[in-house]
Amino acid sequence: MSRSNSQLRSIKTALLIGSSLSMLAAPAAFAQDSASDEVVVTGTRQVIQNSINLKRQETSIVDGLSSSEIGEIPALSIGEALETLTSVAAQREGSGVTEVSIRGLGTFLGSTVINGREATNGSGNRSVNFSQFPSELFNKIAVYKTQDASLIEGGVSGQIQLSTLRPLEYSKRRFQVQVKGNVQPDNLNINDTARDVGHRLTGSYVDQFETGIGDIGISIGAQTRRTPIAEQEARSTSTFSSCIIAELDNGSCDASGNRGQDVDDDTGDRRGLTDPFVIESSTRSFRQQITEDQRDSVFGAIQWQPNERIDINIDGQFSERNFFEDRADILVDANDIPNALTQADAILPGFDLTTAPDGSLRTATTTGNVEHNSFFSERLEEYIGFGGNISYDISDRLNLTIDGSYSDTQRQENQIQARLRSESAVTAGIAVLQDGTEAHQFTLLNFDVTDPNSFDGNDANDFRVREDLNQQVDYNIQALRGDLTYDLGKSIITDVKAGARYSVQNFDAIPRVRRETDGNDDEFATTFNGEEIDFSTFGSIVGNACADNAFRESNFLNGEVNGNLFTNVDSDGNVLSAGTGNTFFTTSALCLAEAFLGREAAAPTLDEISANAFSVVDFNEETIAAYVQADFETTFNNLPIRGNFGARIVNTELESTGVRGGLTVNRDDPDNPALITSVDASGDTTEEIGRNSYTEILPSLTLIADINDDLLVRGAVFRGLSRPSPRDLGFGRSFSVGSNESTDEAVTVDDFISNVTANGNPFIDPFLSWNFDAAVEWYPNPDTIVALGAYYKTFDGELQTVSQAETFTVDDDEFTQQVQTRAIGGDSTEIFGFEATVSHAFDYLPGYLSGFGLKGSYNYADSNFEAEDGTFGEITQLDGDGNVIGVLSGIVPPVNLQGLSKHTLSTQLYYGIGDLNLTGILKHRSRYFQPGNSTPTLVRQIDDATTIDARASYKINDNMKLSLEGSNLTNTARTQLNPTEDSLAELNVYGPRYTLGLTAKF
């Protein structure tokens, strides 16, 4: 059974269970008497009660979680907690939830604030990496789906607000220690793993003091966490090529082959629109990966109230995350695909070239090298955020609040890679299952992937070390805001708010800096263990010396394919036992690298960046915003009406400093000194600054009608703004130089330029949208809510791949070239969706059945938004003034808005009786578009995923609680597809994880 069918059946089962349980809660049961309100509840039921009350009391359309106690939000991470809220969908990776989207809209269309302030991350977008922050140190999480004028702009889809505890408001002393141990069964299958069981230790202290200078409260929390992660992958490179099938016998399907996206000189359009083509990556591989995730966090706050009019709060957060990975790859060249129609004798029996209707590869024979690649990589990330807030009651009616904040994230990624390769090309058959969602398989001709001697190479080119500084990011935000609130008393306008905010964002991203050494380089070691190197045997000697004693992980990708990952056959097609199965040869990357270099491998320094300087992003953004907002409360035909209205004006000025690749203009014709004879890319680089600015007015209106004590209707209209990710706003440009044989005296530099590569576009305008929301909410008792909502959003345009004209000046010669990049343009985009929330406790049932409760939520979203692949998609051609002068059709269809899942479902079934609490959570998210950090123009889709999590806790006494949590109990893999929906790019298997914890409070 395919995974898609299995997931669909899971969804149907969840919906059936949810519908059945909801029907049990008949209207008579919903409308319980007031005595039930006095029952003291704990555990999941209490958290859901708080969530219902939060939604009811807020003016905006809000969903959230809150607890009066630190550490009581029921989730292992902030992301997993958010994932249980209506219309929130998570992006999961090996270490858990990293980013979330709201109502099917991508992370770049939302915003996140910590204690009301913007926060940075190391990924180069404006979202927050939620895995960076421990859930135990927050006591409120809220998702605002509509915008008030007083909220920081940036939340077209919604704004996530994370809040830490204010110690004086907590009003009691408490010391808490929490110890958790976690285990991943897949990690236990690792041979010689450094750590079998992970742990997280959290401590927090809250206290208040009456002093001669007023009341002072303090709170501090800290967590240290160590998590081992095993990951299994089937993957391809991110470099895909589209090749005309009829011409494959003349070359490989790679960047130099017959590309289906090339323009036909006769028709002026892509060749792939008329000629059958195949899309294939340059390589396909399997990866076994072991990760050690280390995180340490400290959160603290001081609250001081010197008198009744002044409230001073200072809080700070520090988080350090170190991520270490050991990877072992077995890689097969996949681009040398002969055409089955013209080269039948080269086809491995049973592996004729077949494709899906969209050109995605299904089966083929390839002839190329088999490689062993070993990696050691590390990500070092540090976050620091702090702020101060002073609230002063100038009078009984007028309040002034001033807030200053600073947030900074620094990330560095280093990687060491060492390669061994087969001494000759190997014939291999590739099979990809028809639905495109499961791992590929290889049939190899006389090649044993488990034998180090198979990778003995042939010459110096077969051995290589790459020492990479993969990226270095420094992203900081400084902000200052002031707010005035004036209470008007009993008038229709109950109070008026006004304020201003100034912020500065600086984003510096240094791209990959690579030091590559192979056997041809002088830096390559000439001896190993005191013996002279002979490249004909070097691979065998070093491979055996650095080999792992056994394959790193048993049960590798079992259940993800039908049959073996590798089948080794002889020339007659007979299966050979050696090399047939699901294991392959693995080594230590650091051991191999040291053997190749004769020294310890290390990532390059920033001094070595010059070769790739044009890819640096150096971005500065200044924002000044001001708002005015009025809250009102009145009646209309005896119907109570309340809400707010206002407007926010936002001015943004940005600068992006980019490096221009150097060009040297040669005029060396003695007979014609003015003639340009050649141009080369060896000149000095220069810096250019791209500037952009915009001012927008963002009005908002929220209206609530209280139909009766239990029923209310909400409506909201607002104009939203979301800015592009900083990583997309680079201004670097590099030139590819060709030749020119003309002797015309009028020849220009432009005649020698064959291509200009851009690393971003600072002239991308923000996404602006009009947003309309309506909701009906019924609250018959504290445990019950039935809410239905609908929303409609319309954007000014869509994100396009464009070829825009840019002007350059070199050696006093001004010329214009088309530069392919991203921009906002095209027709307006519409998004429509609806959401539903049902929550109910069955405490009226007899006996033990009274402990059951249910919470379910569903969101549907759809859009006419189109995102084109940067290589195979449609390209809009612009002139120097930004006018459309042509459109080049794509051969791969566009995808929808980044992060948009049509269907998002979360269902919780909980049981609480006495001191025992049990919770089961089913979550589903349908397919969505998620661009990569390093290749944002690549259309990468994440396939449907359904997961089940479970939690259990038991209160031993008033001070001690025992808990057990399990995540991804369904062992759901993460499947990535690109550039088409039928082309497998990556399959990640993480397995389930279990956590046992003990909490002590005093």
NUTOR-936309 format. One line per field, with one value per residue (C-alpha): x, y, z. Coordinates in steps of 0.05 Angstrom, whole numbers. Example, Ala and Ser with C-alpha at 12.3 -4.5 7.8 and 13.67 -1.06 7.14 Angstrom:
u: (246_273) $
v: (-90_-21) $
w: (156_143) $
// end
This chain:
u: (0_27_39_-12_-69_-48_-49_-116_-144_-115_-149_-216_-210_-193_-252_-299_-276_-282_-351_-376_-350_-379_-447_-444_-442_-515_-540_-571_-503_-468_-513_-491_-511_-466_-444_-395_-359_-336_-301_-226_-193_-120_-78_-99_-170_-145_-100_-158_-203_-151_-147_-222_-224_-166_-202_-267_-237_-194_-221_-182_-192_-143_-124_-74_-49_-37_-20_-14_47_114_127_53_43_37_89_163_173_139_128_92_48_30_15_-45_-79_-132_-103_-30_14_85_148_180_252_293_297_223_183_225_176_101_51_-17_-79_-37_4_80_124_145_72_70_109_131_143_172_143_116_183_209_259_313_335_393_356_352_276_231_202_228_262_217_263_311_266_244_169_180_201_139_70_29_27_-23_-36_-70_-103_-128_-87_-101_-67_-28_6_74_63_82_25_-14_-28_-23_22_50_61_104_103_146_121_120_141_98_36_52_47_77_145_161_222_215_261_244_285_269_303_289_303_295_289_324_383_389_402_466_531_578_534_564_498_439_393_384_364_335_342_301_300_262_254_202_198_173_201_173_228_237_238_175_156_208_197_247_242_296_295_348_350_405_386_423_386_416_381_387_364_358_353_344_361_382_422_385_413_362_366_312_338_306_297_310_379_404_450_492_508_492_431_469_482_520_469_406_365_290_287_331_297_280_308_250_192_223_198_223_239_207_139_139_193_188_238_263_279_335_385_459_465_421_444_428_450_457_462_476_463_477_433_459_419_428_379_371_310_304_260_259_195_197_138_166_95_24_37_102_115_185_201_268_273_324_333_396_400_460_450_504_486_536_525_563_538_555_532_533_523_511_519_450_458_489_423_426_363_330_306_374_422_387_452_473_410_413_358_294_315_292_282_212_182_120_75_110_179_199_244_216_268_333_403_461_535_579_622_598_622_629_623_634_615_625_585_569_520_536_479_471_410_407_347_331_287_263_193_169_94_76_5_10_-60_-118_-136_-71_-16_52_92_162_196_266_293_351_351_411_424_491_498_558_559_623_630_686_673_718_706_727_706_704_762_716_645_594_530_470_396_352_280_235_167_109_78_143_141_184_259_294_331_395_415_491_532_589_597_597_577_597_670_721_763_709_727_801_798_842_877_885_816_780_802_778_769_724_732_672_649_578_550_558_498_491_420_401_342_342_276_245_171_126_51_-1_-69_-124_-186_-248_-293_-364_-368_-378_-304_-277_-204_-156_-86_-30_43_105_160_230_270_335_349_418_428_496_502_567_557_596_671_704_775_777_837_845_902_927_940_1006_969_948_986_1040_1046_1000_1025_1096_1087_1088_1020_1002_934_916_914_906_830_832_885_854_783_799_838_780_722_670_671_599_545_523_449_411_342_364_304_266_194_208_221_196_258_332_362_420_420_488_485_535_537_486_437_448_442_506_499_558_531_458_417_406_477_537_609_617_677_695_699_752_795_792_804_865_893_884_912_965_937_874_817_787_736_763_766_730_794_783_716_738_724_650_643_586_540_548_483_494_426_401_329_301_227_187_115_60_-11_-75_-129_-196_-234_-309_-369_-442_-509_-546_-619_-606_-549_-483_-428_-354_-288_-235_-213_-150_-94_-19_28_94_155_212_280_328_398_431_506_528_594_602_646_708_718_783_775_833_851_915_907_968_933_869_882_809_784_762_796_775_742_759_733_799_788_779_710_669_612_545_486_414_363_288_235_160_107_41_-21_-52_-124_-160_-230_-252_-325_-357_-431_-452_-515_-526_-484_-458_-458_-418_-401_-335_-315_-250_-222_-150_-95_-33_39_93_164_209_261_327_364_326_348_420_451_512_523_574_591_602_648_649_689_677_712_686_736_683_709_641_646_627_637_565_585_630_581_545_507_497_482_444_441_377_337_331_276_225_165_128_67_5_-63_-134_-160_-232_-250_-315_-328_-386_-367_-410_-387_-441_-394_-320_-302_-339_-330_-359_-328_-333_-293_-281_-229_-212_-146_-127_-55_-30_12_51_124_153_218_236_290_300_344_400_453_527_588_656_717_671_631_557_518_451_442_382_389_345_319_254_203_131_87_32_-42_-72_-75_-133_-136_-199_-207_-249_-233_-272_-258_-296_-277_-318_-309_-355_-356_-432_-421_-424_-364_-297_-326_-332_-257_-260_-254_-243_-213_-212_-195_-193_-171_-182_-144_-138_-107_-94_-23_31_104_148_211_272_300_241_184_157_204_177_223_226_259_299_236_204_155_139_169_159_141_179_133_154_158_143_76_77_61_18_37_96_72_1_-31_-102_-119_-94_-123_-109_-150_-139_-173_-157_-175_-166_-189_-160_-85_-80_-80_-76_-76_-72_-61_-69_-42_-46_-19_-28_26_58_113_175_235_305_349_406_362_300_279_275_205_208_144_135_86_25_41_-1_29_5_33_13_24_11_22_10_11_47_33_26_99_116_90_112_103_112_109_115_120_113_87_67_140_119_174_185_181_207_189_221_219_153_102_126_200_229_283_291_260_277_261_268_225_187_215_197_208_202_200_196_175_184_154_168) $
v: (0_69_119_167_116_98_171_182_124_154_220_187_148_211_249_191_188_263_264_207_238_305_273_245_316_331_402_383_358_421_465_440_475_525_476_445_511_503_436_442_410_394_367_371_391_451_474_467_506_562_559_567_625_659_655_681_741_768_819_790_721_682_611_596_557_586_560_592_548_546_480_460_472_400_393_378_442_508_483_419_460_508_448_430_498_508_522_517_468_449_435_374_352_302_344_362_422_478_526_533_563_592_578_544_606_603_626_688_713_710_739_717_761_742_785_831_839_813_756_734_666_636_613_681_688_728_668_638_570_543_485_537_552_504_501_493_566_597_602_631_618_655_659_724_710_781_845_904_969_963_898_899_893_830_782_772_701_714_734_684_714_677_702_687_694_761_744_794_773_701_723_662_630_567_525_471_417_374_315_280_224_210_152_141_67_78_108_43_7_48_11_45_105_158_167_119_160_235_280_349_380_442_485_548_594_648_694_761_809_869_920_992_1012_974_903_864_797_752_691_650_586_544_481_436_385_330_292_237_229_175_191_149_182_167_229_261_324_389_397_370_371_363_326_312_236_228_259_223_178_239_260_256_285_339_413_403_356_368_410_411_482_509_557_531_581_567_574_619_574_517_453_411_439_399_345_288_298_265_302_272_293_286_234_191_166_136_170_144_201_206_272_299_359_400_459_503_559_610_656_709_767_821_859_921_962_1020_1047_1036_1077_1048_978_961_895_871_803_765_700_663_599_562_504_460_409_355_305_245_224_167_167_116_154_132_178_183_232_186_156_124_128_59_70_81_45_-18_-56_-10_-22_-66_-119_-95_-22_10_85_100_164_191_237_298_272_246_186_117_68_75_48_94_86_124_122_97_141_136_204_214_279_311_375_421_479_527_575_626_669_727_771_821_881_931_956_1015_1026_1092_1113_1188_1195_1150_1149_1159_1107_1112_1050_1051_987_976_909_874_806_773_705_681_616_582_516_478_414_366_318_263_221_152_130_68_60_55_69_20_2_10_4_55_42_94_70_96_142_180_179_120_107_89_23_4_-59_-57_-97_-133_-80_-95_-32_-64_-76_-20_-49_-31_42_37_91_96_163_227_254_198_223_289_329_389_434_481_540_526_592_644_687_746_773_826_871_933_967_1022_1034_1079_1072_1117_1092_1139_1113_1152_1121_1104_1133_1092_1098_1065_1081_1107_1080_1112_1095_1094_1044_1049_987_970_902_880_815_790_723_695_638_575_583_519_493_433_386_325_280_330_384_396_397_325_277_237_183_143_108_123_91_125_132_93_118_49_20_83_78_6_21_84_57_-4_37_86_38_29_-41_-53_-17_40_24_-41_-41_15_40_-24_-14_44_0_-68_-110_-92_-23_-55_-117_-140_-181_-213_-204_-260_-226_-275_-243_-242_-246_-198_-127_-147_-119_-54_-39_-4_13_71_108_165_231_261_198_200_274_270_212_253_318_292_342_356_381_448_495_556_624_686_710_658_685_726_672_673_744_761_713_752_784_849_878_936_955_1014_1017_1074_1057_1095_1077_1101_1054_1063_1010_1016_984_1000_969_965_947_921_877_888_908_917_918_966_1005_1040_1048_1036_1073_1039_1068_1021_1040_985_980_919_920_872_852_857_804_836_846_864_896_883_929_899_907_951_972_993_1013_1030_961_915_849_808_811_765_756_769_841_871_864_926_940_968_988_973_1017_1008_1043_1041_1072_1036_1050_990_1002_951_940_885_877_829_819_783_747_720_699_637_658_711_731_763_800_833_872_892_908_866_871_818_832_786_744_780_723_739_813_805_850_810_799_756_753_694_715_686_702_751_744_810_862_916_979_988_924_934_897_873_831_788_776_710_709_749_711_745_725_763_825_883_913_860_897_872_828_871_840_858_808_792_746_723_673_645_618_582_574_535_518_526_459_469_509_502_553_562_614_636_682_713_747_782_801_855_805_741_721_711_688_747_765_839_888_916_967_959_1003_973_1012_1071_1024_1022_961_927_853_810_784_727_737_740_797_813_821_790_789_794_731_707_660_630_585_562_532_494_480_434_420_384_347_288_298_285_211_160_135_130_153_223_233_234_297_316_374_375_428_430_483_485_536_546_599_618_638_610_600_581_538_581_534_498_547_607_667_737_783_856_917_969_1004_940_932_862_850_776_711_645_587_535_461_446_470_522_506_543_592_574_534_527_460_453_409_415_372_364_319_307_254_261_225_253_220_234_242_207_244_212_247_223_272_260_313_316_364_358_372_441_481_493_526_508_557_550_545_588_587_511_483_433_402_366_309_293_271_243_233_210_233_211_235_207_238_217_262_224_276_351_361_305_286_230_237_195_224_193_231_206_139_124_129_178_196_265_261_317_322_367_395_358_323_256_265_240_287_264_215_225_172_192_142_153_183_170_215_197_255_271_340_365_431_464) $
w: (0_-17_38_7_13_84_105_72_112_176_161_148_213_252_222_237_310_317_286_329_394_375_364_434_460_447_458_525_548_525_566_634_698_731_785_735_732_803_792_799_738_721_664_591_609_648_591_542_589_591_515_508_557_521_454_485_521_465_416_357_328_371_388_443_502_571_640_708_718_682_648_643_569_545_490_481_442_426_355_378_424_367_322_366_353_299_230_251_213_229_189_222_218_257_320_320_296_268_234_230_182_199_157_104_91_92_149_111_113_189_246_316_376_444_500_445_409_343_346_298_272_234_172_139_140_187_224_288_295_350_365_393_453_508_519_594_600_569_602_544_470_426_352_330_263_254_261_306_291_356_335_301_226_190_205_140_161_236_291_342_410_461_533_593_663_700_771_810_772_790_863_897_908_871_855_802_775_715_691_625_589_515_471_396_379_312_350_390_325_314_322_372_381_428_465_469_514_512_569_584_653_668_731_747_807_819_880_904_956_992_999_1019_946_926_906_867_833_799_756_724_684_652_610_585_532_495_441_397_329_277_207_145_77_4_-35_-100_-112_-118_-189_-239_-314_-367_-428_-495_-496_-571_-563_-501_-542_-558_-486_-412_-379_-342_-347_-413_-443_-484_-438_-446_-419_-475_-523_-592_-643_-690_-641_-588_-533_-489_-526_-472_-490_-555_-549_-499_-443_-379_-314_-273_-220_-230_-174_-130_-63_5_70_140_189_263_298_367_384_443_470_531_548_603_611_665_686_739_754_799_822_863_872_846_783_757_733_707_672_647_614_574_537_517_477_450_402_375_322_303_246_219_150_105_32_-23_-88_-160_-220_-250_-308_-361_-384_-453_-495_-495_-566_-596_-550_-531_-523_-465_-426_-364_-374_-342_-338_-402_-398_-373_-347_-314_-357_-329_-348_-279_-282_-267_-291_-329_-338_-321_-329_-282_-220_-153_-96_-21_12_85_121_188_197_254_264_320_335_390_406_454_465_519_532_582_592_634_646_679_698_686_714_731_657_619_614_580_562_534_510_483_457_423_389_355_324_301_263_232_194_180_140_123_65_39_-23_-48_-118_-160_-208_-268_-290_-264_-301_-255_-262_-226_-206_-174_-151_-192_-140_-133_-57_-38_-43_-108_-115_-152_-190_-200_-249_-212_-158_-83_-45_22_3_15_-40_-91_-80_-94_-148_-209_-208_-168_-187_-150_-82_-55_8_16_76_77_116_94_119_172_191_238_244_295_309_353_368_411_418_459_471_502_527_548_584_563_616_598_529_466_453_516_505_453_440_400_392_350_337_307_289_254_225_202_165_143_110_84_35_26_27_1_3_-43_-48_-92_-112_-163_-111_-77_-10_-18_26_-10_43_88_151_128_59_-9_-41_-103_-127_-156_-85_-43_-38_-13_39_67_61_102_153_164_155_208_238_217_180_224_230_225_191_146_106_120_102_55_-6_-30_-33_-29_-37_-75_-119_-146_-210_-256_-331_-340_-292_-235_-166_-125_-50_-37_-43_-45_12_50_75_46_63_112_142_188_149_195_189_113_109_154_112_48_76_124_175_214_171_187_156_118_150_127_95_41_18_-41_-93_-74_-49_-96_-57_7_32_71_87_130_142_181_198_228_246_281_298_329_353_389_428_430_464_449_430_364_368_439_412_449_401_417_382_357_296_276_227_225_179_162_128_109_81_62_34_6_-7_-60_-91_-166_-198_-227_-302_-337_-406_-453_-511_-537_-613_-632_-696_-661_-587_-576_-596_-540_-557_-497_-428_-371_-299_-264_-245_-176_-146_-129_-81_-102_-59_-78_-43_-36_4_14_58_71_111_145_170_213_242_290_310_361_370_434_411_481_540_503_430_395_324_304_242_222_163_159_110_123_103_101_79_38_74_85_50_-15_-15_-35_-89_-110_-185_-220_-294_-341_-397_-467_-529_-586_-653_-682_-704_-706_-673_-640_-599_-526_-460_-467_-528_-484_-427_-434_-367_-303_-239_-182_-109_-94_-108_-59_-101_-81_-54_8_2_16_27_45_95_114_172_202_258_299_368_419_491_529_588_606_573_508_445_376_329_254_216_145_115_49_30_-33_-50_-98_-137_-136_-130_-199_-230_-274_-323_-309_-346_-303_-323_-307_-317_-329_-353_-370_-414_-394_-415_-399_-386_-368_-296_-272_-201_-160_-157_-140_-202_-243_-226_-157_-116_-75_-15_13_72_131_198_251_324_371_443_496_562_576_651_654_634_691_730_696_629_658_648_572_530_458_420_344_292_217_167_92_49_-26_-70_-142_-124_-169_-152_-211_-209_-221_-274_-306_-292_-328_-334_-342_-381_-359_-390_-351_-327_-301_-358_-384_-452_-457_-421_-430_-414_-363_-374_-301_-273_-217_-145_-95_-41_3_63_38_56_33_92_163_219_293_338_413_454_528_592_661_724_792_785_718_651_583_515_443_386_312_264_189_139_64_12_11_-22_21_-14_10_46_-4_-66_-53_-126_-128_-126_-69_-43_23_16_58_129_185_254_322_388_458_529_598_666_737_798_852_905_911_893_844_775_728_653_590_520_452_386_314_337_265_242_188_139_110_34_-10_-84_-137_-188_-203_-158_-185_-175_-110_-83_-12_37_111_163_236_272_337_401_474_534_607_657_730_755_826_852_919) $
// end
